[in-house]
Amino acid sequence: MRVELLVPDAPPVRRAAIDESGAFAQALDTVGAALVGADRAEDAFAVGSGTLQAAVYERARADVALSVATATAQRAAQALQSIFNMQV
């Protein structure tokens, strides 16, 4: 049996190098900043310098960011589990 290499018709596409080493850490920092902002807005309302509307808005915003981060982590874990369960 003789095997010949496949030669593509088009030249290979060069892709720009993207540094994603800190993307996960940046996402966690963003969620953390949202939670800190919510705490500050609630503290400002408790002291009397902030409004209830701002406190509720910041808390809802932080809750949504946390929910999205949790769902993303769960999906990533499911994907990895599927890959690990593959039989080669």
Backbone as a printed PyTorch tensor [residue, N CA C, xyz], in Angstrom:
tensor([[[  0.8470,  -1.1670,   0.0000],
         [  0.0000,   0.0000,   0.0000],
         [  0.8970,   1.2360,   0.0000]],

        [[  0.5440,   2.1720,  -0.8380],
         [  1.3160,   3.4010,  -0.9410],
         [  0.4200,   4.5870,  -0.5980]],

        [[  0.8800,   5.4330,   0.3190],
         [  0.0930,   6.5800,   0.7600],
         [  0.7610,   7.8490,   0.2590]],

        [[ -0.0350,   8.7010,  -0.3850],
         [  0.4810,   9.9790,  -0.8600],
         [ -0.0740,  11.0910,   0.0210]],

        [[  0.7570,  12.0530,   0.3070],
         [  0.3350,  13.1850,   1.1250],
         [ -0.6210,  14.0730,   0.3470]],

        [[ -1.6010,  14.6060,   1.0480],
         [ -2.5320,  15.5470,   0.4370],
         [ -1.9020,  16.9330,   0.4460]],

        [[ -1.9480,  17.5940,  -0.6840],
         [ -1.3980,  18.9390,  -0.7990],
         [ -2.5700,  19.8930,  -1.0160]],

        [[ -2.7620,  20.8580,  -0.1190],
         [ -3.8880,  21.7790,  -0.2760],
         [ -3.6980,  22.7040,  -1.4800]],

        [[ -4.8260,  23.1250,  -2.0660],
         [ -4.7910,  24.0170,  -3.2220],
         [ -4.4260,  25.4490,  -2.8340]],

        [[ -4.7910,  25.8520,  -1.6520],
         [ -4.5570,  27.2320,  -1.2130],
         [ -3.4360,  27.2560,  -0.1780]],

        [[ -2.7370,  28.3600,  -0.0900],
         [ -1.6870,  28.4550,   0.9310],
         [ -2.3230,  28.4940,   2.3230]],

        [[ -1.6070,  28.0790,   3.3310],
         [ -2.1620,  28.0970,   4.6900],
         [ -2.4610,  29.5260,   5.1410]],

        [[ -3.5330,  29.6630,   5.8790],
         [ -3.9510,  30.9680,   6.3750],
         [ -3.1850,  31.2660,   7.6490]],

        [[ -2.5630,  32.4290,   7.6770],
         [ -1.8570,  32.8440,   8.8890],
         [ -2.8210,  33.5720,   9.7980]],

        [[ -2.8360,  33.1570,  11.0240],
         [ -3.7060,  33.7990,  12.0000],
         [ -2.8550,  34.6100,  12.9640]],

        [[ -3.3780,  35.7270,  13.3520],
         [ -2.6560,  36.5800,  14.2950],
         [ -2.5990,  35.8850,  15.6480]],

        [[ -1.4770,  35.9770,  16.2750],
         [ -1.3250,  35.3730,  17.5920],
         [ -2.1150,  36.1870,  18.6180]],

        [[ -2.9700,  35.4940,  19.3440],
         [ -3.7960,  36.1400,  20.3570],
         [ -3.3480,  35.6310,  21.7180]],

        [[ -3.0340,  36.5470,  22.5900],
         [ -2.6080,  36.1720,  23.9320],
         [ -3.8360,  36.0870,  24.8280]],

        [[ -4.2700,  34.8600,  25.1240],
         [ -5.4380,  34.6540,  25.9660],
         [ -5.0470,  34.1110,  27.3350]],

        [[ -3.8080,  34.2820,  27.7030],
         [ -3.3370,  33.7200,  28.9620],
         [ -4.0310,  34.3440,  30.1660]],

        [[ -4.3970,  35.6050,  30.0680],
         [ -5.0290,  36.2710,  31.1950],
         [ -6.5180,  36.4660,  31.0370]],

        [[ -7.1370,  35.8330,  30.0540],
         [ -8.5600,  36.0500,  29.8030],
         [ -9.4170,  35.5310,  30.9470]],

        [[ -9.0710,  34.3530,  31.4670],
         [ -9.8580,  33.7890,  32.5670],
         [ -9.7240,  34.6500,  33.8140]],

        [[ -8.5150,  35.0760,  34.1180],
         [ -8.2890,  35.9290,  35.2820],
         [ -9.0090,  37.2650,  35.1200]],

        [[ -9.0120,  37.7930,  33.9040],
         [ -9.6990,  39.0570,  33.6520],
         [-11.2100,  38.9020,  33.8390]],

        [[-11.7660,  37.7740,  33.4140],
         [-13.1960,  37.5260,  33.5920],
         [-13.5460,  37.4380,  35.0770]],

        [[-12.7070,  36.7600,  35.8410],
         [-12.9480,  36.6730,  37.2820],
         [-12.8220,  38.0340,  37.9560]],

        [[-11.8650,  38.8290,  37.5150],
         [-11.7130,  40.1780,  38.0630],
         [-12.9370,  41.0370,  37.7720]],

        [[-13.5070,  40.8760,  36.5900],
         [-14.6960,  41.6400,  36.2220],
         [-15.8830,  41.2690,  37.1000]],

        [[-16.0630,  39.9690,  37.3480],
         [-17.1520,  39.5320,  38.2280],
         [-16.9070,  40.0400,  39.6450]],

        [[-15.6720,  39.9580,  40.0920],
         [-15.3470,  40.4690,  41.4180],
         [-15.5980,  41.9600,  41.5470]],

        [[-15.2670,  42.7070,  40.4980],
         [-15.5060,  44.1560,  40.5110],
         [-16.9960,  44.4640,  40.5640]],

        [[-17.8050,  43.6570,  39.8870],
         [-19.2580,  43.8610,  39.9270],
         [-19.7960,  43.6230,  41.3350]],

        [[-19.2770,  42.5980,  42.0020],
         [-19.7150,  42.3190,  43.3720],
         [-19.2710,  43.4200,  44.3290]],

        [[-18.0620,  43.9180,  44.1480],
         [-17.5760,  45.0230,  44.9920],
         [-18.4110,  46.2760,  44.7550]],

        [[-18.7600,  46.5400,  43.4990],
         [-19.5990,  47.7000,  43.1870],
         [-20.9680,  47.5960,  43.8360]],

        [[-21.5110,  46.3740,  43.8520],
         [-22.8120,  46.1720,  44.5000],
         [-22.7070,  46.4110,  46.0040]],

        [[-21.6370,  45.9200,  46.6050],
         [-21.4490,  46.1490,  48.0470],
         [-21.3030,  47.6330,  48.3580]],

        [[-20.5770,  48.3540,  47.5270],
         [-20.4060,  49.8030,  47.7420],
         [-21.7360,  50.5440,  47.6190]],

        [[-22.5410,  50.1570,  46.6170],
         [-23.8330,  50.8160,  46.4400],
         [-24.7600,  50.5290,  47.6210]],

        [[-24.7260,  49.3040,  48.1180],
         [-25.5490,  48.9650,  49.2870],
         [-25.0700,  49.7010,  50.5290]],

        [[-23.7570,  49.7900,  50.7020],
         [-23.2160,  50.5320,  51.8440],
         [-23.5580,  52.0180,  51.7470]],

        [[-23.4990,  52.5570,  50.5430],
         [-23.8490,  53.9720,  50.3550],
         [-25.3150,  54.2120,  50.6950]],

        [[-26.1760,  53.2810,  50.3280],
         [-27.5960,  53.4240,  50.6660],
         [-27.8000,  53.3270,  52.1780]],

        [[-27.0750,  52.4090,  52.8160],
         [-27.2260,  52.2390,  54.2640],
         [-26.7700,  53.4870,  55.0230]],

        [[-25.7380,  54.1520,  54.5080],
         [-25.2330,  55.3660,  55.1520],
         [-26.1320,  56.5570,  54.8550]],

        [[-26.8220,  56.5120,  53.7270],
         [-27.7090,  57.6110,  53.3670],
         [-27.2180,  58.4330,  52.2010]],

        [[-26.0720,  58.0930,  51.6530],
         [-25.5390,  58.8720,  50.5430],
         [-25.9080,  58.2830,  49.1790]],

        [[-26.4950,  57.1070,  49.1580],
         [-26.8790,  56.4700,  47.8960],
         [-28.3740,  56.2370,  47.8370]],

        [[-28.8450,  55.8650,  46.6610],
         [-30.2700,  55.6170,  46.4850],
         [-30.5460,  54.1200,  46.4970]],

        [[-31.7720,  53.7760,  46.8180],
         [-32.1940,  52.3770,  46.7940],
         [-32.1430,  51.8440,  45.3650]],

        [[-32.4950,  52.6830,  44.4100],
         [-32.4770,  52.2790,  43.0080],
         [-31.0660,  51.8730,  42.5740]],

        [[-30.0670,  52.6360,  42.9510],
         [-28.6820,  52.3200,  42.5910],
         [-28.2280,  51.0340,  43.2590]],

        [[-28.6180,  50.8450,  44.5180],
         [-28.2270,  49.6320,  45.2390],
         [-28.8480,  48.3980,  44.6160]],

        [[-30.1220,  48.4730,  44.2840],
         [-30.8130,  47.3290,  43.6730],
         [-30.2530,  47.0490,  42.2820]],

        [[-29.9980,  48.1020,  41.5220],
         [-29.4520,  47.9330,  40.1680],
         [-28.0800,  47.2740,  40.2030]],

        [[-27.2040,  47.7480,  41.0710],
         [-25.8500,  47.1800,  41.1580],
         [-25.8870,  45.7330,  41.6370]],

        [[-26.7730,  45.4080,  42.5780],
         [-26.8880,  44.0320,  43.0570],
         [-27.4080,  43.1240,  41.9470]],

        [[-28.3870,  43.5920,  41.1910],
         [-28.9140,  42.7860,  40.0810],
         [-27.8470,  42.5780,  39.0130]],

        [[-27.0860,  43.6120,  38.7390],
         [-26.0020,  43.5180,  37.7550],
         [-24.9470,  42.5040,  38.1990]],

        [[-24.5930,  42.5450,  39.4710],
         [-23.6130,  41.5960,  39.9980],
         [-24.1620,  40.1730,  39.9860]],

        [[-25.4400,  40.0130,  40.3010],
         [-26.0470,  38.6830,  40.2830],
         [-26.0570,  38.0930,  38.8770]],

        [[-26.3420,  38.9180,  37.8910],
         [-26.3370,  38.4410,  36.4990],
         [-24.9240,  38.0490,  36.0810]],

        [[-23.9380,  38.8640,  36.4240],
         [-22.5450,  38.5410,  36.0800],
         [-22.1140,  37.2380,  36.7340]],

        [[-22.5110,  37.0390,  37.9840],
         [-22.1650,  35.8070,  38.6860],
         [-22.8780,  34.6050,  38.0750]],

        [[-24.1240,  34.7720,  37.6730],
         [-24.8740,  33.6810,  37.0390],
         [-24.2530,  33.2910,  35.7030]],

        [[-23.8480,  34.2850,  34.9240],
         [-23.2190,  34.0010,  33.6270],
         [-21.8830,  33.2910,  33.8260]],

        [[-21.1010,  33.7350,  34.8120],
         [-19.8170,  33.0930,  35.0810],
         [-20.0090,  31.6540,  35.5500]],

        [[-21.0170,  31.4230,  36.3900],
         [-21.2950,  30.0730,  36.8730],
         [-21.7460,  29.1660,  35.7430]],

        [[-22.6480,  29.6570,  34.9030],
         [-23.1230,  28.8540,  33.7720],
         [-21.9970,  28.5400,  32.7970]],

        [[-21.1250,  29.5070,  32.5660],
         [-19.9840,  29.2900,  31.6700],
         [-19.0420,  28.2410,  32.2340]],

        [[-18.7750,  28.3130,  33.5150],
         [-17.8960,  27.3210,  34.1450],
         [-18.5050,  25.9290,  34.0830]],

        [[-19.8110,  25.8350,  34.2780],
         [-20.4790,  24.5340,  34.2050],
         [-20.4340,  23.9670,  32.7910]],

        [[-20.6440,  24.8260,  31.8060],
         [-20.5760,  24.3590,  30.4040],
         [-19.1710,  23.9000,  30.0520]],

        [[-18.1760,  24.6300,  30.5080],
         [-16.7890,  24.2410,  30.2360],
         [-16.4670,  22.9070,  30.9030]],

        [[-16.9430,  22.7260,  32.1210],
         [-16.7060,  21.4630,  32.8230],
         [-17.4090,  20.3070,  32.1070]],

        [[-18.6220,  20.5420,  31.6060],
         [-19.3320,  19.5050,  30.8570],
         [-18.5900,  19.1490,  29.5770]],

        [[-18.0770,  20.1490,  28.8900],
         [-17.3470,  19.9000,  27.6490],
         [-16.0850,  19.0910,  27.9180]],

        [[-15.3560,  19.4640,  28.9620],
         [-14.1520,  18.7110,  29.3070],
         [-14.4960,  17.2810,  29.7180]],

        [[-15.5800,  17.1180,  30.4560],
         [-15.9890,  15.7800,  30.8660],
         [-16.3430,  14.9310,  29.6530]],

        [[-16.9940,  15.5230,  28.6700],
         [-17.3200,  14.7960,  27.4410],
         [-16.0640,  14.3710,  26.6950]],

        [[-15.0930,  15.2660,  26.6610],
         [-13.8220,  14.9360,  25.9930],
         [-13.0990,  13.8200,  26.7360]],

        [[-13.0850,  13.9100,  28.0540],
         [-12.3860,  12.8930,  28.8510],
         [-13.0710,  11.5280,  28.7640]],

        [[-14.3750,  11.5310,  28.5310],
         [-15.1030,  10.2620,  28.4370],
         [-15.0140,   9.6190,  27.0620]],

        [[-14.4490,  10.3050,  26.0940],
         [-14.3100,   9.7220,  24.7520],
         [-13.3420,   8.5560,  24.7880]],

        [[-13.6940,   7.5180,  24.0470],
         [-12.8010,   6.3770,  23.9520],
         [-12.0480,   6.4800,  22.6430]],

        [[-10.7480,   6.4070,  22.7550],
         [ -9.9120,   6.5430,  21.5700],
         [ -9.5420,   5.1930,  21.0400]]])
